Amino acid sequence: MPLAHGGLPSILPADVMAELKETATKLCAPGKGFLAADESAGPWLRAGHAEAAKIPDVIENRAAYRSLCFSTPGLSEHISGVILHWETLFQDDGLGKAMVDIIQGNGMIAGIKVDKGYNKKGMWGTLVGPLGHPEVATVGLDDLQDRCKKAYEKGARFAKWRNVLQLDPAKGLPSDLAIADTVHTLARYASICQSEGLVPIVEPEIVPNGNHDIFYCAQMTEKVLAAQFKALADHHIYLEGAVLKPNMVKNGLAGPKAYPETIATLTCQTLLRTVPPAVPGIFFLSGETALNEDNEEEATINLSTMNKLFSGKLPWHLSFSYGKALQKTCVVTWLGKDENKEAAQKALLNRAKANSQAVFGKYQKGSCASVGTDGNVMQAAGPY
């Protein structure tokens, strides 16, 4: 396949390149996105709901909840891939059925989170950012080749690795050092994934913590993404067999509020300036929102506004890779009770459908029920 290699050295066999491209194409199916189910602990601990937080975070409950999600009837109409935690990849449900088999049997592709997080002590000599610790480096490259091989053998076909960057205009964050470390690490991870047949999700996340305005976020996101794709080129990454998971360009949580049209415009402008058309898909992380904002609804509206304003103007599939922004209402509906399973699945399906509509730029604000900010499903806007 010499033409497919193009400017790349012939390091990936033709069959591996073909499989990577096929997987990436399936992940970027029209209207579909990712369910990020790769939390190390039960997702109910991040739902911001007092009763949900009481669900014991034990392996049996994590298995019960995740199998509930993965087996939701019709979920594959809106979800192409499910990102798993290492525990979940090798886990069975209560009836002894493998989670990967549940996902594949329901028409979706299994993926795996392979980074090992970061140490909050941070990189020596870097400044403390709005997260309350210095700039950080994500770890896990040392044994990544072996873990990717095992993940592929278990049935995973794509992977995720998250690097975190902080914004602080007064301190000049992110520093050039942190950016260089982030893009190099993500490029190394991507090359290892592709060598083992896994489509890499490249995730240089700029967190929204801080009081900066949206324009500083746009400036730094553009700088980071430009550096990221230079690093991917240096490491000979096959772009047609990789996808990007960036932050949306937004104001800091304590900064001047920017509205969906501004978020959409600056985000798409930044992506058009930095992301090559060869990349088949961009899947946004939802990011944290202010305490008086509904994370589920905000994430869906922002994505829909982008696809509406830039319809026909973008060279890639612009979609979602949401965790809490897909699961919050589902978790609060379930509350750890078997009798709530069907209602919880319905909540997940409807939120997934809402984001599928957003991929087409057609989501109507308030048309999908959400737990909102007060934890009261009954008072949420829109019917199930």
ABEGO torsion letter per residue (X at the ends): XAAAAEABBBABBAAAAAAAAAAAAAAABBGBBBBBAABABBAAAAAGBAAAAABBBBAAAAAAAAAAAAABBGAAAABABBBBBAAAAABBBAAGBBAAAAAAAAGBBBBBBABAEBBAAEBBGBBBBAAGBBBBBBBGAAAAAAAAAAAAAAGBABBBBBBBBBBBAAAGOBBAAAAAAAAAAAAAAAAAAAAAGBBBBBBBBBBABEABBAAAAAAAAAAAAAAAAAAAAAAGBBAAABBBBBBBBBBBAABBBBBAAAAAAAAAAAAAAABBAABABBBBBAEBBBAABBAAAAAAAAAAAAAAAABGABABBBBBBBBAAAAAAAAAAAGGBAAAAAAAAAAAAAAAAAAAAAAAGABBBGABBBAEAAGBAAABBEBX
